[in-house]
Amino acid sequence: MKKAALSLFTLMLAVCVSFAGKDILELKGAKGPGYGKTIVLVSGDEEYRTEESMPMLAKILSQKHGFHCKVLFAWDKEGKYIDPNNQAGVRGWEHLDSADLMLTGTRFRRPSAGDAKHITKFLDAGKPVIGIRTATHAFTGGGSFGKKISYGSFGPLVMGEGWVSHHGGHKREGARGVIEKANAKHPILHGVKDVFGPSDVYGIRKVTAERDTILLRGAVTKTLDPKSENIEGKKNDPMQPLAWLHTYDSSSGNKGTTFCTTMGASVDLVSEDLRRLLINAAYHLTGLEVPKNADVGYVDPFYPSFYGFIRDKNFWPGQDMQAEDYGLGKTPAAPDPKGTPNWPFRPVKKK
């Protein structure tokens, strides 16, 4: 009898796993204000380790705030292992069809025409988007999301800005969030006071106070130390926008709202208030009341690797990471890429 019960349980578990699919990480929402709402978190970039940060954020959003979360990954051509260097490798775009919010940090992705239809449908419905770091240049190639939004114009038109420049010194100068006084009482800023990241400040041209709601500006700091002083001179006068709300026009004519921050390397998210900023944005964009001081503590330990390109063709096959490796109760830790500066301000997994 026990063997029969165990076999039935095993069969049911297998059905659940096959239903969810091995390509994505699905975390059902616990009790919380976000229960009943679905967020699709899209990883897939060569540099800033969204394959680490998106699962971590999904755990917080699902387990502490009730959102149903689905994390998409970029896979190798055969779908055997997660490979952020494969620009055409993101799988699971169809999950956007039932999503209330997309949170993306992709960089120069090349979705197929079939996959683009799901993104187009999402945007045409005027649904909200949160973009971090390279979301300003999330896609590339000859495709489009309807008649108005080409892959290359997704950043400028949907997020409010495209790729411009490294305004701060890459891997030398950090970024400190400075609250925009005119919008200091905005609910997305609830409980947000100290935002710092070792990724540099991006240059911004299109985002303006007249067109967008600027919430944070980015002060370039002298070093990557969270306690570093801001540099003096023209680079911080004026400070570049660092986080803002933007209204986009979809190809269908419907309007949607996006929240974008040019911070978002996995090591940036060691900053508690940066995590809080993103969780607050998820509440706000899904029409929920933003908590005064949202719980953004890690669900599982988080060991982010430093940002940087990984050129070793054997690295990702050697890592052999699967979506389930980032699931609840799992604490993966990847080696830093070559050229990583010393940055002792993050937890490190003990061997």
C-alpha positions as CSV (number, residue, x, y, z in Angstrom):
1,M,0.0,0.0,0.0
2,K,2.8,2.4,0.9
3,K,4.6,1.7,-2.4
4,A,1.3,2.3,-4.3
5,A,0.8,5.6,-2.5
6,L,4.4,6.6,-3.2
7,S,4.1,5.7,-6.9
8,L,0.9,7.8,-7.1
9,F,2.7,10.8,-5.4
10,T,5.6,10.4,-7.8
11,L,3.3,10.3,-10.8
12,M,1.5,13.5,-9.6
13,L,4.8,15.2,-9.0
14,A,6.0,14.3,-12.5
15,V,2.8,15.6,-14.0
16,C,3.2,18.9,-12.2
17,V,6.8,19.2,-13.3
18,S,6.0,18.4,-16.9
19,F,3.1,20.9,-16.9
20,A,5.4,23.7,-15.6
21,G,8.1,22.8,-18.1
22,K,11.8,22.5,-17.6
23,D,12.6,25.7,-19.5
24,I,11.2,28.1,-16.9
25,L,11.3,28.5,-13.1
26,E,7.7,28.8,-11.8
27,L,7.0,30.0,-8.3
28,K,3.4,30.1,-7.2
29,G,2.5,32.9,-4.9
30,A,2.0,32.4,-1.2
31,K,-0.6,34.4,0.6
32,G,-0.1,38.1,0.1
33,P,-1.4,41.3,-1.6
34,G,-0.1,40.1,-5.0
35,Y,-2.0,36.8,-4.9
36,G,-3.8,36.2,-8.2
37,K,-1.4,38.4,-10.3
38,T,1.3,36.9,-12.5
39,I,4.7,38.4,-13.2
40,V,7.0,37.1,-15.9
41,L,10.6,37.9,-15.2
42,V,12.9,37.7,-18.2
43,S,16.6,37.0,-17.9
44,G,19.0,36.8,-20.7
45,D,22.1,39.1,-20.9
46,E,25.8,38.5,-21.5
47,E,27.1,40.8,-18.8
48,Y,25.0,41.6,-15.7
49,R,23.9,38.2,-14.5
50,T,20.1,38.4,-14.7
51,E,20.0,34.6,-14.6
52,E,21.0,35.1,-10.9
53,S,18.9,38.2,-10.1
54,M,15.6,37.3,-11.6
55,P,15.1,34.1,-9.6
56,M,16.1,35.9,-6.4
57,L,13.5,38.6,-7.1
58,A,10.9,36.0,-8.1
59,K,11.4,34.3,-4.7
60,I,10.8,37.6,-2.8
61,L,7.8,38.5,-5.0
62,S,6.2,35.1,-4.7
63,Q,7.0,34.0,-1.2
64,K,6.7,37.4,0.6
65,H,4.2,39.3,-1.5
66,G,2.0,36.6,-3.1
67,F,2.7,37.2,-6.8
68,H,2.8,34.2,-9.1
69,C,6.2,34.3,-10.8
70,K,7.6,32.7,-13.9
71,V,11.3,33.2,-14.7
72,L,12.4,32.9,-18.3
73,F,16.0,32.0,-19.2
74,A,18.2,32.0,-22.3
75,W,19.2,28.5,-23.3
76,D,21.8,27.0,-25.7
77,K,20.7,26.1,-29.2
78,E,19.7,22.6,-28.2
79,G,18.0,23.6,-24.9
80,K,20.4,21.6,-22.7
81,Y,21.7,24.3,-20.4
82,I,21.2,27.9,-19.6
83,D,23.4,30.0,-21.9
84,P,23.0,33.8,-21.5
85,N,25.4,34.4,-24.4
86,N,22.8,32.9,-26.9
87,Q,20.9,36.0,-28.0
88,A,18.2,33.9,-29.6
89,G,17.9,31.5,-26.7
90,V,15.1,32.9,-24.4
91,R,12.4,30.4,-24.1
92,G,8.9,30.8,-22.7
93,W,7.7,34.1,-24.2
94,E,4.2,32.6,-24.5
95,H,3.8,33.0,-20.7
96,L,3.4,36.7,-21.3
97,D,-0.1,35.9,-22.6
98,S,-1.4,35.5,-19.1
99,A,0.9,37.9,-17.3
100,D,0.0,41.1,-15.5
101,L,3.5,42.5,-15.5
102,M,6.8,41.8,-17.3
103,L,10.1,42.5,-15.4
104,T,13.0,42.3,-17.9
105,G,16.8,42.8,-17.9
106,T,17.6,41.4,-21.3
107,R,20.4,42.7,-23.5
108,F,20.3,42.6,-27.3
109,R,18.0,39.5,-27.5
110,R,16.7,38.2,-30.9
111,P,13.3,36.6,-30.4
112,S,11.8,34.7,-33.3
113,A,8.9,36.1,-35.2
114,G,6.6,33.6,-33.4
115,D,8.0,34.6,-30.0
116,A,7.7,38.3,-30.9
117,K,3.9,37.9,-31.3
118,H,3.6,37.2,-27.6
119,I,5.6,40.3,-26.7
120,T,3.5,42.3,-29.2
121,K,0.3,41.0,-27.7
122,F,1.5,42.0,-24.2
123,L,2.4,45.5,-25.3
124,D,-0.6,46.0,-27.5
125,A,-2.8,45.4,-24.4
126,G,-1.0,48.3,-22.7
127,K,0.4,46.1,-19.9
128,P,3.1,47.4,-17.6
129,V,6.8,46.7,-17.8
130,I,9.7,47.0,-15.3
131,G,13.1,47.2,-17.0
132,I,16.5,47.0,-15.3
133,R,20.0,48.0,-16.6
134,T,20.2,46.7,-20.2
135,A,16.4,46.9,-20.8
136,T,17.3,50.1,-22.5
137,H,18.8,48.0,-25.2
138,A,16.8,44.8,-24.6
139,F,16.4,43.6,-28.2
140,T,18.2,43.8,-31.5
141,G,17.7,42.6,-35.1
142,G,15.2,43.1,-37.9
143,G,12.0,42.1,-36.1
144,S,9.3,44.3,-34.6
145,F,6.5,44.3,-32.0
146,G,3.7,45.6,-34.3
147,K,4.1,48.4,-36.8
148,K,5.5,51.0,-34.4
149,I,8.1,49.3,-32.2
150,S,11.1,47.7,-33.9
151,Y,13.4,45.5,-31.8
152,G,16.0,48.3,-31.7
153,S,13.4,50.9,-30.7
154,F,12.0,49.0,-27.7
155,G,14.3,50.8,-25.4
156,P,13.6,54.4,-26.5
157,L,9.9,53.9,-27.1
158,V,8.9,51.5,-24.4
159,M,11.4,52.1,-21.6
160,G,11.9,55.7,-22.4
161,E,15.6,55.5,-23.3
162,G,18.0,53.4,-25.5
163,W,21.7,52.7,-25.1
164,V,23.7,55.9,-24.8
165,S,27.0,55.5,-22.9
166,H,28.7,54.6,-19.7
167,H,28.6,57.9,-18.0
168,G,30.6,56.7,-15.0
169,G,33.9,54.8,-15.2
170,H,33.1,51.1,-15.9
171,K,34.2,48.9,-13.0
172,R,35.9,52.0,-11.4
173,E,33.1,54.4,-10.4
174,G,29.9,53.3,-8.7
175,A,26.3,54.7,-8.7
176,R,24.4,56.2,-5.8
177,G,20.7,56.9,-6.1
178,V,19.6,60.4,-5.2
179,I,15.9,61.0,-4.7
180,E,14.3,63.6,-7.1
181,K,12.9,66.1,-4.6
182,A,9.9,66.9,-6.8
183,N,8.7,63.3,-6.7
184,A,10.0,62.3,-3.2
185,K,6.5,61.3,-2.0
186,H,5.9,58.9,-4.9
187,P,4.8,55.5,-3.5
188,I,7.5,53.6,-5.4
189,L,9.9,55.4,-3.2
190,H,8.3,54.2,0.0
191,G,11.1,53.1,2.4
192,V,13.8,53.8,-0.2
193,K,16.7,55.9,1.2
194,D,20.0,54.2,0.5
195,V,20.5,52.9,-3.1
196,F,24.0,52.0,-4.2
197,G,25.5,49.7,-6.8
198,P,29.0,49.0,-8.2
199,S,27.7,49.2,-11.8
200,D,28.3,52.6,-13.2
201,V,25.8,55.3,-14.1
202,Y,24.5,55.2,-17.6
203,G,24.3,58.2,-19.9
204,I,20.7,59.4,-20.6
205,R,19.4,61.7,-23.3
206,K,15.7,61.2,-23.8
207,V,14.4,61.1,-20.2
208,T,13.2,64.5,-19.1
209,A,11.2,65.8,-16.2
210,E,8.7,67.3,-18.7
211,R,8.0,63.9,-20.3
212,D,8.7,61.3,-17.6
213,T,8.4,61.0,-13.8
214,I,12.0,60.9,-12.6
215,L,12.3,59.2,-9.2
216,L,16.1,58.8,-8.7
217,R,19.2,60.4,-10.2
218,G,22.5,58.7,-10.3
219,A,25.5,60.2,-8.6
220,V,28.8,58.9,-9.9
221,T,31.0,57.9,-6.9
222,K,34.8,58.0,-6.7
223,T,35.1,54.2,-6.1
224,L,33.0,51.1,-5.9
225,D,32.8,51.3,-2.1
226,P,29.2,51.9,-0.9
227,K,30.6,54.6,1.4
228,S,32.5,56.4,-1.4
229,E,32.1,60.1,-1.9
230,N,30.4,61.4,-5.0
231,I,32.9,62.9,-7.5
232,E,32.9,66.6,-8.0
233,G,32.6,68.5,-11.3
234,K,30.5,68.3,-14.4
235,K,29.9,64.6,-14.4
236,N,27.4,65.0,-11.5
237,D,26.1,68.4,-12.7
238,P,23.5,67.6,-13.7
239,M,23.1,64.0,-12.5
240,Q,21.8,61.5,-15.0
241,P,18.3,60.1,-14.4
242,L,18.7,56.7,-12.7
243,A,15.0,55.5,-12.3
244,W,11.9,56.8,-13.9
245,L,8.3,56.1,-15.0
246,H,7.5,56.4,-18.7
247,T,4.3,56.1,-20.7
248,Y,4.6,54.2,-23.9
249,D,2.4,54.0,-27.0
250,S,1.9,50.5,-28.4
251,S,1.3,49.6,-32.0
252,S,-2.4,49.0,-31.2
253,G,-2.8,52.6,-29.9
254,N,-3.1,51.5,-26.3
255,K,-0.9,53.2,-23.8
256,G,1.1,51.5,-21.0
257,T,3.4,52.4,-18.1
258,T,6.9,51.3,-17.6
259,F,9.3,51.7,-14.8
260,C,13.0,51.7,-15.7
261,T,16.2,51.9,-13.7
262,T,19.7,51.7,-15.2
263,M,20.9,49.9,-12.1
264,G,20.4,46.2,-12.0
265,A,23.6,44.1,-12.1
266,S,23.2,41.2,-9.8
267,V,25.7,42.7,-7.4
268,D,23.7,45.9,-7.4
269,L,20.9,44.0,-5.8
270,V,22.9,43.5,-2.7
271,S,21.4,47.0,-2.0
272,E,18.3,46.4,0.1
273,D,16.7,49.6,-1.0
274,L,17.3,48.8,-4.7
275,R,15.4,45.6,-4.2
276,R,12.7,47.5,-2.4
277,L,12.5,50.0,-5.3
278,L,11.7,47.1,-7.7
279,I,9.2,45.4,-5.4
280,N,7.5,48.7,-4.9
281,A,7.3,49.2,-8.6
282,A,5.7,45.8,-9.0
283,Y,3.0,46.8,-6.5
284,H,2.4,50.2,-8.2
285,L,2.3,48.9,-11.7
286,T,-0.2,46.1,-10.9
287,G,-2.6,48.6,-9.2
288,L,-1.8,47.6,-5.6
289,E,-1.2,49.8,-2.7
290,V,2.6,50.0,-2.1
291,P,3.7,49.0,1.4
292,K,5.3,51.7,3.5
293,N,8.4,49.5,4.1
294,A,8.2,46.3,2.0
295,D,9.9,43.1,3.2
296,V,12.7,42.5,0.7
297,G,14.9,40.2,2.6
298,Y,16.3,37.2,0.7
299,V,14.2,34.0,0.7
300,D,17.3,32.0,0.1
301,P,20.9,33.2,0.5
302,F,22.0,35.2,-2.6
303,Y,25.6,35.0,-3.9
304,P,25.8,37.3,-6.9
305,S,28.8,37.1,-9.2
306,F,30.3,40.3,-10.5
307,Y,29.3,41.6,-13.8
308,G,31.4,41.2,-17.0
309,F,31.4,39.4,-20.3
310,I,32.3,35.7,-20.3
311,R,34.1,34.9,-23.5
312,D,35.1,31.3,-22.5
313,K,33.0,29.0,-24.8
314,N,33.3,26.2,-22.3
315,F,32.0,28.3,-19.3
316,W,28.2,27.8,-19.7
317,P,28.4,24.2,-20.8
318,G,30.6,23.6,-17.8
319,Q,28.2,25.3,-15.4
320,D,25.3,23.2,-16.9
321,M,22.7,25.3,-15.1
322,Q,19.1,24.3,-15.2
323,A,16.0,26.4,-14.3
324,E,15.4,24.2,-11.2
325,D,18.9,25.0,-10.0
326,Y,17.7,28.5,-9.1
327,G,14.5,27.2,-7.3
328,L,13.4,27.5,-3.7
329,G,15.9,26.1,-1.3
330,K,18.7,26.5,-3.9
331,T,21.7,28.8,-3.5
332,P,23.9,28.7,-6.6
333,A,27.1,30.6,-6.8
334,A,29.0,31.2,-10.0
335,P,32.6,32.2,-10.3
336,D,33.4,35.9,-11.2
337,P,34.5,36.6,-14.8
338,K,38.1,37.6,-15.6
339,G,38.9,41.2,-14.8
340,T,36.7,41.4,-11.8
341,P,37.8,44.1,-9.3
342,N,37.9,43.4,-5.6
343,W,34.4,44.0,-4.2
344,P,34.1,42.6,-0.7
345,F,30.6,44.0,0.0
346,R,28.6,40.9,-0.9
347,P,28.0,37.6,0.8
348,V,30.2,34.8,-0.5
349,K,29.2,31.1,-0.4
350,K,31.5,29.1,1.8
351,K,33.1,26.0,0.2
